[in-house]
Amino acid sequence: MGEIEQRPTPGSRLGAPENSGISTLEHGQKPPPTPSGKLMSIKIQMLDDTQEAFEVPQRAPGKVLLDAVCNHLNLVEGDYFGLEFPDHKKITVWLDLLKPIVKQIRRPKHVVVKFVVKFFPPDHTQLQEELTRYLFALQVKQDLAQGRLTCNDTSAALLISHIVQSEIGDFDEASDREHLAKNKYIPQQDALEDKIVEFHHNHIGQTPAESDFQLLEIARRLEMYGIRLHPAKDREGTKINLAVANTGILVFQGFTKINAFNWAKVRKLSFKRKRFLIKLRPDSNSSYQDTLEFLMASRDFCKSFWKICVEHHAFFRLFEEPKPKPKPVLFSRGSSFRFSGRTQKQVLDYVKEGGHKKVQFERKHSKIHSIRSLAMQPAEPNSEVPKQAQQSASLTLGEGADSPGGQSCQQGKELKVSAEECGPHQSPALQKSPMGNKKADGAVKATMEEEEVVKDRTQQSKPQPPQPSTELSINSQGGAVPTSVILSPNLSPDTKQASPLVSPLLNDQPCPRTDDEDEGRRKRFPTDKAYFIAKEVSTTERTYLKDLEVITSWFQSAVSKEDSMPETLKSLIFLNFEPLHKFHTNFLKEIEQRLALWEGRSNAHIRMDYQRIGDVMLKNIQAMKQLAAHLWKHGEALEALETSIRGSRRLENLCRDFELQKVCYLPLNTFLLRPLHRLMHYKQVLERLCKHHPPSHSDFRDCRAALAEITEMVAQLHGTMIKMENFQKLHELKKDLIGIDNLVIPGREFIRLGSLSKLSGKGLQQRMFFLFNDVLLYTSRGLTASNQFKVHGQLPLYGMTIEKSEDEWGVPHCLTLRGQRQSIIVAASSRSEMEKWVEDIQMAIDLAEKSSGPTPEFLASSPPDNKSPDEATGADQESEDDLSASRTSLERQAPHRGNTMVHVCWHRNTSVSMVDFSVAVENQLSGNLLRKFKNSNGWQKLWVVFTNFCLFFYKSHQDNHPLASLPLLGYSLTIPSESEDIHKDYVFKLHFKSHVYYFRAESEYTFERWMDVIRSATSSASRAHVLSHKESHVY
């Protein structure tokens, strides 16, 4: 089995190679001797579609042929290119530079080898030669024509307009249409002809070199730029595509990227027969297993893809060519394949040091001849980059950037297709696309507000002093790409504040919409990511105010109508909530006023005085500290309310009836903890702002100060928050259970609840299990309108053992739980569910063993089950027969909410843990989304609130209660495939069995945020527990 494992590499700066041209050899190395003897002729198809024949010795290694092609082209940066050909099995493979050509190309007379781009750098300003950028532009042109580079129509038209400018020069409508009629750059080009001509009109004066530069600037932002898809299947048999890029390994469904594994997270790549394996580094925050497996069509396909991954990793991540492994004495194991050639860092060092001469070249398809200077004048470090990018390119390659992941950044005017904010976010080329169908993130950025963009480009083409650009010098960390370390060790394609995706998110550009209602409302909003973070503060603050009003207005009104609550309790609750409501009402007004200024609804935005939010956050968080006394009282209020409910039937009925009202869309006691949860949300927002802004940003200092203040408050209240969340959850579960007296006792902690199948004499029967730190309860669902769960038995965890027993009982995902007096056999719905239960039960057993001793019985209506382990598989006394016998008592139960988390887990046959609930508290979001059903045509605008594993839908943010809700447990979150015909941007899809919903966000940032929080509900946080080493190697 072939494999490659990442190892630390020397970071010292390397000298230029001794050999000229594109030699890949370092000091002290000798080139392999070129074998003499019979020559063979090999046809090479160039990127301009011409063919050239090269004669090389039959036994020459592949490197000799690549050197010959590069020397023929006078190409200095030839390391980015490679030779590909179909092997004897018709699989397209790269020519191995170390192996003899004759052993790779069996019938050279009948094979045409293609010279193509092999390594696509994250930033095209790293390409120093005009010829190199020209060849890259030809590759983009070729990929467009072949359908590999997919994008929306506007982006395609913009790309083609630059190609046309490069080939025929300035705009002339008759010449344009004649040229487009003779040349097909993309399928269905006729429909785009008018738009292409319109865009071309704005490129007057642009040289071919500048056209190439602009073409690459747009193309690099497209999700499919430089991507070659390799068909595969995941463990579940779902058809996917794998690809490799400068950042790592990517996973696609159709043309939509659904996942990414950056090099920093990959520990080992290997293959075994048809299985491609990715071993990840341990990460407690990740939901992935430590080893991922993908099935490819054949071993040859698998090995070919593995080789490409090895080469990409070495080229972009290593400082020098990896040394060959010593040959084994007796026998070899695995593949001996290794990357051969210079790494990207070595190429950049060599070109920067100027150890080459610049020579002429001819553009085959261009009527305008572009000739590189003969370097008769002293060459500047980046003289080949067009004028508008010179300053930014000097940042990219300057001597001053000498630290990995340097954060130096220069602000300036927008000159390119889109301007990014300098800060710790990723390069657009590395970012996950949020678009459905064939649309990619860069496409929208490249096409936003086309008229203004084209006007800027027209101005660029005229002789002007160079203007600073804020986008070309940004690497994946948001700083200038340093000379000494071109690729930071922290490169990550989708880390979500990675990941990460996360994942640092790009600022979001408003994009052209095709909907009539959107076209009528197109405005120019700020595109900075910080603006959308501030907008998130505003939208979630609206929801938080509504939640406070549930207590201060609605609940207080219900209490005032009945004399059932003690005055001391009223004071404790309402006198501590009303000051918070008043404060946050003013806080929301300040945020919305700042957003209005930021959006340019006054002249203040010209001075950029108000394009920040940190000062508002700092001022209000400092004022919020004065309300800390009220926050400390909320835990006390929760305990006092539950104590009063136990002692007063009238108050219990009042609270129960209030919970049945639409305005109380969550359990009542949840609202009492909302102020504590909100502090955590402020902390998360400020962390994202501090990560986004560079230290030199005007808002960074205020954001950092506000973060320090809120972190101190959260730390002070953290212990109370954890205690109260557990207390609240126990009381919430108590309402779902009958047949139990003292569920809420000091020291008891909730761990997990969920559906398992219990094996009995009647076979497998669905049961609801509740795991605490001292006992495991199992229940069945009642047969009344209240749908509460009747407790049938308990298994004290003290002295319990757990063992997997799939083989013994012949039931998949089966466990045997052996208590001191009883044993039961249960089965989970899936392997992952079983692993989660095993881990949590074992943890609970360990906690029980450390306690003082066995837990006393606390079941009220069911005697302890004294059956022996052998009798446990006999007739089950607690099935439906028992239920019918107790129906009379069940029917006396009061009405109860039927859509609680317990019922959702029952219907979806899944489970959630206290860890999941804690994550859900942190991942709350609200804002406008467009919703579409599977078989409908139109999109409906809704105000959507995500909380408690559920989406709540409102007509507008002013509504007091939701129209409907959608529990997300069990749902799958994906991006629509091409076959679903969703031609919109920022669309995600939720589906469970036959239920399918589509949602559209307003920007890339909001799209990513919704994906993040919904993913936390559809893929619970506890799934981050990786499989055991044994289970992960059952291939």
VENPEKA-V149366 format. One record per residue. N is the residue number from 1. PHI is phi in whole degrees, -180 to 180 (* if undefined). NEAR is the number of other ideal C-beta (glycine too) atoms within 8 Angstrom. Layout:
# VENPEKA-V149366
N_PHI_NEAR, N_PHI_NEAR
This chain:
# VENPEKA-V149366
1_*_8, 2_-80_10, 3_-157_10, 4_-136_11, 5_-122_6, 6_-70_9, 7_-131_4, 8_-60_2, 9_-120_7, 10_-64_5, 11_-105_6, 12_-71_5, 13_-70_5, 14_-95_10, 15_-78_5, 16_-70_8, 17_-62_12, 18_-68_7, 19_-81_7, 20_-85_5, 21_68_9, 22_-111_13, 23_-53_10, 24_-101_11, 25_-93_9, 26_-99_9, 27_-57_6, 28_89_3, 29_-96_6, 30_-108_4, 31_-67_8, 32_-62_7, 33_-61_4, 34_-76_8, 35_-64_8, 36_-87_4, 37_123_7, 38_-64_5, 39_-96_8, 40_-129_11, 41_-99_9, 42_-127_14, 43_-87_10, 44_-116_15, 45_-94_10, 46_-81_10, 47_-70_10, 48_-92_7, 49_73_5, 50_-83_7, 51_-119_8, 52_-128_9, 53_-104_8, 54_-124_11, 55_-105_7, 56_-135_12, 57_-60_12, 58_-59_12, 59_-95_8, 60_-69_12, 61_-72_11, 62_-59_15, 63_-62_12, 64_-63_12, 65_-69_16, 66_-64_15, 67_-61_12, 68_-64_10, 69_-66_15, 70_-66_12, 71_-65_10, 72_-60_8, 73_-88_11, 74_56_8, 75_-93_14, 76_-83_11, 77_-92_12, 78_-73_13, 79_-68_13, 80_-76_13, 81_-111_13, 82_-153_11, 83_-116_15, 84_-122_11, 85_-156_13, 86_-82_7, 87_-80_10, 88_-67_4, 89_-100_5, 90_64_5, 91_-93_9, 92_-73_6, 93_-131_11, 94_-88_10, 95_-69_15, 96_-73_10, 97_-74_11, 98_-99_9, 99_-84_9, 100_-60_10, 101_-62_18, 102_-64_10, 103_-81_5, 104_-104_13, 105_-104_11, 106_-75_6, 107_-127_6, 108_-62_11, 109_-67_5, 110_-105_4, 111_-118_11, 112_-106_8, 113_-90_14, 114_-101_9, 115_-94_11, 116_-139_11, 117_-73_12, 118_-106_9, 119_-117_13, 120_-100_11, 121_-70_11, 122_-68_12, 123_-136_13, 124_-70_11, 125_-72_12, 126_-75_13, 127_-87_12, 128_-87_12, 129_-98_13, 130_-62_11, 131_-61_12, 132_-62_13, 133_-67_15, 134_-63_14, 135_-66_13, 136_-63_15, 137_-63_14, 138_-63_10, 139_-65_11, 140_-61_14, 141_-59_10, 142_-65_10, 143_-66_10, 144_-62_14, 145_-65_9, 146_-88_6, 147_80_7, 148_-77_9, 149_-94_11, 150_-91_11, 151_-164_13, 152_-77_13, 153_-62_8, 154_-66_11, 155_-66_16, 156_-62_12, 157_-63_13, 158_-67_13, 159_-62_14, 160_-65_14, 161_-63_13, 162_-72_15, 163_-63_13, 164_-63_13, 165_-60_15, 166_-68_13, 167_-91_14, 168_-120_10, 169_90_6, 170_-66_7, 171_-64_10, 172_-149_6, 173_-59_7, 174_-64_6, 175_-65_8, 176_-60_14, 177_-68_10, 178_-66_8, 179_-65_11, 180_-68_13, 181_-68_6, 182_-90_5, 183_-125_7, 184_-103_6, 185_-94_10, 186_-157_10, 187_-59_5, 188_56_6, 189_-71_12, 190_-57_5, 191_-69_6, 192_-101_13, 193_-58_10, 194_-63_6, 195_-69_10, 196_-62_15, 197_-62_14, 198_-61_9, 199_-67_13, 200_-62_12, 201_-59_9, 202_-93_10, 203_-103_17, 204_-58_9, 205_89_8, 206_-82_12, 207_-76_10, 208_-57_13, 209_-63_12, 210_-68_12, 211_-64_15, 212_-59_15, 213_-62_13, 214_-67_12, 215_-59_14, 216_-69_14, 217_-62_13, 218_-76_15, 219_-64_12, 220_-65_14, 221_-86_16, 222_-79_16, 223_-64_14, 224_-94_13, 225_-66_14, 226_73_8, 227_-98_11, 228_-119_7, 229_-84_8, 230_-124_11, 231_-60_9, 232_-159_13, 233_-135_9, 234_-88_10, 235_-62_4, 236_-84_4, 237_87_6, 238_-72_7, 239_-73_7, 240_-137_13, 241_-130_11, 242_-104_15, 243_-150_12, 244_-128_10, 245_-137_11, 246_-63_13, 247_-92_14, 248_156_15, 249_-101_12, 250_-115_15, 251_-121_13, 252_-122_14, 253_-115_12, 254_65_8, 255_-106_9, 256_-110_15, 257_-74_10, 258_-114_9, 259_-162_7, 260_-153_14, 261_-125_12, 262_-76_13, 263_-60_11, 264_-64_10, 265_-95_12, 266_-89_16, 267_-93_8, 268_-154_11, 269_-116_15, 270_-153_12, 271_-141_15, 272_-140_7, 273_56_6, 274_-91_9, 275_-98_12, 276_-101_15, 277_-118_14, 278_-119_12, 279_-99_11, 280_-94_15, 281_-73_7, 282_-59_6, 283_-149_9, 284_-69_5, 285_-92_4, 286_-94_8, 287_-98_6, 288_-93_9, 289_-70_8, 290_-74_10, 291_-128_10, 292_-106_10, 293_-124_10, 294_-131_13, 295_-102_9, 296_-110_15, 297_-65_6, 298_-157_7, 299_-63_8, 300_-64_9, 301_-60_13, 302_-65_14, 303_-66_11, 304_-61_11, 305_-68_14, 306_-60_15, 307_-61_11, 308_-62_11, 309_-64_12, 310_-58_13, 311_-68_12, 312_-65_12, 313_-61_15, 314_-66_13, 315_-65_13, 316_-93_14, 317_-108_8, 318_-92_12, 319_-89_10, 320_-148_11, 321_-61_13, 322_-64_8, 323_-78_4, 324_-67_6, 325_-74_6, 326_-65_4, 327_-71_5, 328_-69_7, 329_-75_3, 330_-99_3, 331_-145_4, 332_-106_6, 333_-133_5, 334_82_7, 335_-85_8, 336_-95_7, 337_-64_7, 338_-148_10, 339_-72_11, 340_-125_9, 341_138_10, 342_-78_11, 343_-80_13, 344_-61_14, 345_-62_13, 346_-65_14, 347_-63_12, 348_-64_13, 349_-62_12, 350_-65_12, 351_-67_12, 352_-64_10, 353_-76_7, 354_70_6, 355_-84_6, 356_-157_8, 357_-106_5, 358_-89_10, 359_-125_7, 360_-76_6, 361_-151_12, 362_-117_5, 363_-88_12, 364_-62_6, 365_-97_5, 366_-102_11, 367_-82_5, 368_-108_11, 369_-84_6, 370_-115_12, 371_-117_6, 372_-69_12, 373_-63_8, 374_-86_8, 375_59_7, 376_-77_4, 377_-101_5, 378_-59_3, 379_-84_8, 380_-82_5, 381_-56_8, 382_-133_12, 383_-68_7, 384_-85_10, 385_-79_10, 386_-54_9, 387_-57_7, 388_-68_11, 389_-111_12, 390_-60_11, 391_-69_12, 392_-69_15, 393_-67_13, 394_-66_10, 395_-67_15, 396_-67_15, 397_-116_13, 398_-69_10, 399_-70_5, 400_-70_6, 401_-88_14, 402_-128_8, 403_-120_8, 404_-60_8, 405_66_12, 406_-57_11, 407_-107_10, 408_-64_9, 409_-152_15, 410_-122_11, 411_-86_6, 412_-173_9, 413_-80_6, 414_-79_7, 415_-120_10, 416_-104_11, 417_-59_10, 418_-150_12, 419_-104_11, 420_-105_11, 421_-80_12, 422_-71_12, 423_163_12, 424_-79_10, 425_-131_13, 426_-90_14, 427_-66_10, 428_-57_12, 429_-67_11, 430_-103_12, 431_-94_13, 432_-70_12, 433_-83_11, 434_-96_13, 435_-100_16, 436_-82_12, 437_55_13, 438_-103_9, 439_-89_13, 440_-123_17, 441_-62_16, 442_-64_18, 443_-61_15, 444_-72_17, 445_-59_13, 446_-72_15, 447_-117_14, 448_-67_13, 449_47_7, 450_-59_11, 451_-62_6, 452_-68_7, 453_-62_12, 454_-66_12, 455_-62_9, 456_-62_11, 457_-68_12, 458_-62_12, 459_-67_8, 460_-64_12, 461_-71_11, 462_-85_7, 463_-61_2, 464_-145_8, 465_-63_3, 466_-62_8, 467_-104_10, 468_-68_10, 469_-111_14, 470_-97_15, 471_-119_10, 472_-80_13, 473_-99_15, 474_-90_13, 475_-98_13, 476_-66_13, 477_-98_11, 478_92_14, 479_-110_16, 480_-69_14, 481_-70_13, 482_-73_13, 483_-69_12, 484_-77_8, 485_-134_10, 486_-71_10, 487_-113_11, 488_-67_10, 489_-62_7, 490_-100_8, 491_-56_14, 492_-149_21, 493_-74_16, 494_-150_15, 495_-65_14, 496_-106_11, 497_-11_13, 498_*_11, 499_112_10, 500_136_11, 501_-69_14, 502_-22_13, 503_176_18, 504_-51_15, 505_-109_13, 506_-77_13, 507_-66_15, 508_-110_12, 509_-100_11, 510_-65_11, 511_-119_9, 512_-64_9, 513_-106_8, 514_-97_7, 515_-69_7, 516_-63_5, 517_-68_6, 518_-78_9, 519_-60_9, 520_-70_6, 521_-114_6, 522_-65_8, 523_-130_6, 524_-95_5, 525_-101_7, 526_-57_8, 527_-106_11, 528_-71_9, 529_-60_14, 530_-60_15, 531_-62_15, 532_-72_13, 533_-65_14, 534_-63_13, 535_-66_11, 536_-64_13, 537_-59_13, 538_-65_12, 539_-67_13, 540_-73_12, 541_-67_12, 542_-60_11, 543_-65_13, 544_-63_12, 545_-62_12, 546_-62_9, 547_-67_10, 548_-64_15, 549_-68_11, 550_-58_12, 551_-85_14, 552_-71_11, 553_-113_8, 554_-71_13, 555_-69_13, 556_-64_10, 557_-65_8, 558_-66_11, 559_-69_11, 560_-68_6, 561_-78_5, 562_-130_9, 563_-93_3, 564_-119_9, 565_-110_11, 566_-60_6, 567_-61_6, 568_-63_7, 569_-71_12, 570_-58_10, 571_-63_8, 572_-62_11, 573_-84_12, 574_-76_10, 575_-70_8, 576_-96_12, 577_-97_13, 578_-63_9, 579_-62_10, 580_-66_13, 581_-62_12, 582_-65_8, 583_-63_12, 584_-74_12, 585_-63_9, 586_-69_8, 587_-61_10, 588_-63_12, 589_-61_8, 590_-64_10, 591_-64_14, 592_-68_9, 593_-65_8, 594_-65_12, 595_-64_12, 596_-63_9, 597_-67_13, 598_-63_12, 599_-75_11, 600_91_8, 601_-84_5, 602_-155_7, 603_-78_5, 604_-65_8, 605_-69_12, 606_-65_5, 607_-84_6, 608_59_6, 609_-75_6, 610_-121_9, 611_-90_10, 612_-160_9, 613_-132_14, 614_-61_15, 615_-66_9, 616_-66_10, 617_-64_15, 618_-62_13, 619_-60_8, 620_-78_11, 621_-69_13, 622_-64_8, 623_-69_9, 624_-65_10, 625_-62_9, 626_-71_5, 627_-97_11, 628_-59_10, 629_-60_6, 630_-69_12, 631_-64_13, 632_-64_10, 633_-82_10, 634_-70_14, 635_-63_12, 636_-63_9, 637_-65_13, 638_-63_14, 639_-65_9, 640_-65_11, 641_-64_13, 642_-66_12, 643_-65_8, 644_-67_12, 645_-64_10, 646_-65_7, 647_-97_5, 648_-138_9, 649_-65_5, 650_-65_8, 651_-67_11, 652_-61_10, 653_-66_10, 654_-62_13, 655_-67_11, 656_-65_11, 657_-65_9, 658_-66_12, 659_-65_10, 660_-81_8, 661_-75_9, 662_-64_7, 663_-67_8, 664_-92_13, 665_-80_8, 666_-128_8, 667_-53_10, 668_-58_11, 669_-68_12, 670_-65_11, 671_-65_13, 672_-69_13, 673_-99_14, 674_-57_11, 675_-61_12, 676_-69_14, 677_-66_12, 678_-65_9, 679_-60_13, 680_-65_11, 681_-66_12, 682_-59_13, 683_-61_12, 684_-64_9, 685_-62_12, 686_-68_14, 687_-63_10, 688_-67_10, 689_-65_15, 690_-66_11, 691_-74_11, 692_-77_13, 693_-79_13, 694_-73_12, 695_-57_6, 696_-81_5, 697_-70_9, 698_-64_5, 699_-95_13, 700_-65_13, 701_-64_8, 702_-65_12, 703_-63_16, 704_-67_9, 705_-66_10, 706_-64_14, 707_-64_13, 708_-62_8, 709_-65_12, 710_-72_13, 711_-63_9, 712_-64_8, 713_-65_14, 714_-63_11, 715_-62_7, 716_-67_7, 717_-98_12, 718_-62_8, 719_-61_6, 720_-63_10, 721_-63_11, 722_-62_8, 723_-61_9, 724_-71_13, 725_-63_13, 726_-66_11, 727_-61_13, 728_-63_14, 729_-68_11, 730_-62_12, 731_-69_11, 732_-65_12, 733_-66_13, 734_-58_10, 735_-72_11, 736_-88_11, 737_-114_15, 738_-126_12, 739_89_11, 740_-144_13, 741_-98_6, 742_-116_6, 743_-68_11, 744_-92_9, 745_-132_7, 746_-57_3, 747_92_6, 748_-83_11, 749_-125_8, 750_-78_13, 751_-119_11, 752_-157_15, 753_-133_13, 754_172_12, 755_-94_14, 756_-134_13, 757_-97_12, 758_-102_13, 759_-85_13, 760_-139_12, 761_-62_7, 762_-95_7, 763_98_6, 764_-83_8, 765_-127_11, 766_-69_11, 767_-136_13, 768_-103_15, 769_-110_16, 770_-127_13, 771_-106_12, 772_-119_12, 773_-77_10, 774_-134_13, 775_-155_10, 776_-117_14, 777_-103_12, 778_-129_15, 779_-138_14, 780_-129_14, 781_-78_9, 782_-72_13, 783_-111_7, 784_-118_10, 785_-64_5, 786_-74_11, 787_55_9, 788_-75_13, 789_-106_13, 790_-90_15, 791_-76_15, 792_-108_11, 793_-167_13, 794_-135_12, 795_-125_12, 796_-59_13, 797_-81_15, 798_-65_12, 799_84_9, 800_-78_15, 801_-124_7, 802_-132_11, 803_-146_7, 804_-79_8, 805_-136_10, 806_-63_10, 807_-68_5, 808_-66_7, 809_-105_9, 810_69_5, 811_-116_10, 812_-62_5, 813_56_12, 814_-100_14, 815_-129_15, 816_-114_12, 817_-105_14, 818_-108_9, 819_-92_10, 820_-69_8, 821_-123_6, 822_-152_14, 823_-129_10, 824_-134_12, 825_-113_15, 826_-130_14, 827_-132_14, 828_-91_12, 829_-79_9, 830_-157_7, 831_-63_7, 832_-65_7, 833_-62_13, 834_-61_13, 835_-63_11, 836_-65_14, 837_-65_17, 838_-60_11, 839_-65_9, 840_-72_13, 841_-65_14, 842_-63_9, 843_-63_9, 844_-66_15, 845_-61_12, 846_-62_8, 847_-65_11, 848_-66_14, 849_-64_8, 850_-81_5, 851_-78_8, 852_-71_2, 853_167_4, 854_-60_7, 855_-82_9, 856_-68_4, 857_-64_5, 858_-139_12, 859_-85_13, 860_-90_7, 861_-109_10, 862_-123_11, 863_-67_4, 864_-63_10, 865_-83_10, 866_-100_5, 867_-68_8, 868_-77_7, 869_-56_8, 870_-68_6, 871_-76_7, 872_-64_12, 873_-95_8, 874_-83_9, 875_-61_6, 876_-90_10, 877_-76_7, 878_-110_9, 879_-90_11, 880_-62_6, 881_-62_7, 882_-65_10, 883_-62_13, 884_-65_8, 885_-70_6, 886_-103_10, 887_-64_10, 888_-61_6, 889_-69_9, 890_-66_15, 891_-70_7, 892_-84_5, 893_-68_11, 894_-74_6, 895_-56_6, 896_-148_11, 897_-62_8, 898_-99_8, 899_-118_7, 900_-73_11, 901_-62_11, 902_-62_11, 903_-69_11, 904_-64_13, 905_-63_16, 906_-64_12, 907_-72_6, 908_-90_11, 909_57_9, 910_-139_11, 911_-146_13, 912_-138_13, 913_-116_13, 914_-65_12, 915_-61_9, 916_-63_12, 917_-63_11, 918_-65_10, 919_-65_11, 920_-63_13, 921_-63_10, 922_-75_10, 923_-97_11, 924_-118_14, 925_-155_12, 926_-152_12, 927_160_13, 928_-83_10, 929_-136_11, 930_-99_10, 931_-115_13, 932_-140_12, 933_-86_8, 934_-59_6, 935_-107_3, 936_-102_6, 937_-101_2, 938_-89_5, 939_-110_9, 940_-109_7, 941_-83_6, 942_-136_12, 943_-90_12, 944_-120_14, 945_-118_12, 946_-106_14, 947_-163_9, 948_55_7, 949_63_11, 950_-147_11, 951_-98_10, 952_-112_12, 953_-108_12, 954_-124_13, 955_-69_6, 956_-152_6, 957_-70_10, 958_-85_3, 959_-66_10, 960_-89_7, 961_-144_8, 962_-73_11, 963_-76_7, 964_-161_6, 965_-142_10, 966_-136_9, 967_-65_10, 968_-100_12, 969_-58_14, 970_92_9, 971_-75_11, 972_-104_7, 973_-110_11, 974_-140_10, 975_-107_12, 976_-57_12, 977_-83_9, 978_-61_9, 979_-68_5, 980_-82_9, 981_60_6, 982_-100_10, 983_-91_7, 984_-133_10, 985_-94_12, 986_57_13, 987_-109_13, 988_-126_16, 989_-125_13, 990_-116_16, 991_-146_10, 992_-143_8, 993_55_4, 994_-93_3, 995_-89_8, 996_-132_9, 997_-133_12, 998_-115_14, 999_-132_14, 1000_-117_13, 1001_-99_12, 1002_-87_7, 1003_-153_11, 1004_-65_14, 1005_-63_13, 1006_-65_15, 1007_-58_12, 1008_-63_14, 1009_-65_11, 1010_-64_15, 1011_-61_11, 1012_-63_13, 1013_-72_12, 1014_-70_14, 1015_-61_9, 1016_-67_12, 1017_-92_15, 1018_-81_12, 1019_-126_8, 1020_-62_12, 1021_-63_11, 1022_-70_11, 1023_-73_9, 1024_-69_11, 1025_-65_7, 1026_-78_9, 1027_-66_7, 1028_-64_6, 1029_-58_6, 1030_-67_6, 1031_-71_8, 1032_-82_11, 1033_-128_7, 1034_-99_5, 1035_-68_6
